[in-house]
């Protein structure tokens, strides 16, 4: 596994790259994590796919604490869309 950094306009994202040892061309896989972020299951799945000769990229979309922003923005957007006040409960 090689850790790379993807530079975007407003922030950087860490990407774990799993490359098979064989030099054969194969389709690549972009493995995305769920709401909980990058966990061991993602890494194990990437390693397994790599062992099967697939190149795999696993970006950590929550690099540098972006999870707080993403979750906060999602909840705020849901409140606005539902037309509820800041003290109302959605669920």
TASUL-V405640 format. One record per backbone hydrogen bond with DSSP energy under -0.5 kcal/mol. NH is the residue of the N-H (numbers start at 1). CO is the residue of the C=O. Records with the same first field share a line. If there is no record, write none. Layout:
NH = CO + CO
This chain:
2 = 17
4 = 2 + 15
6 = 13
7 = 5
8 = 6 + 11
13 = 6
14 = 60
15 = 4
16 = 58
17 = 2 + 15
18 = 16 + 56
19 = 17
29 = 55
31 = 29 + 57
32 = 30
34 = 37
37 = 34
39 = 37
42 = 39
43 = 39
44 = 40
45 = 41
46 = 42
47 = 43
48 = 44
49 = 45
50 = 46
51 = 47
52 = 48
53 = 50
54 = 49
56 = 18
57 = 29
58 = 16
59 = 57
60 = 14
61 = 59
63 = 60
65 = 62
66 = 62 + 63
68 = 65
69 = 65
70 = 66
71 = 67
72 = 68
73 = 69
74 = 70
75 = 71
76 = 72
77 = 73
78 = 74
79 = 75
80 = 76
81 = 77
82 = 78
83 = 79 + 80
84 = 79
88 = 85
